[in-house]
């Protein structure tokens, strides 16, 4: 009868405490001294990487503007006026979503089509196009696009492996 008692005590002690009871361990010769309980191992906290943020912003744009649906659909069969109407809605809703979670500022705050000097501008934030010198440096050029940089990102917390858009089933 004591073996059954030992078995139950051992099972639940290992299950809930991770060790054998000291008296049982000593009785079966598994230890001569009182066992030292091991310190619990800290589980590393998952960290969000750049890919997580990309998936998260895509998820937001899908949820609010159905952007992924629009981009993945073949629109070549639709007339231009129907595509234009759809684009207007997607663009409005996507812009509102971006403004809710991001603060975007131009890289160069100037008028497109005018000459802009490179002085005071981070070269890593500018893409030179056209007749670029061999050394990759230029005093300035015509501003074709202001560029964008995120001055603030305030995305909500996400669960790992988040689905961009859940499948939808209509129950009739």
Helices and strands as residue ranges (DSSP letters): H 2-17, H 22-27, H 50-65, H 67-72, H 80-101, E 102-106, E 115-117, G 123-125, E 140-142, E 148-153
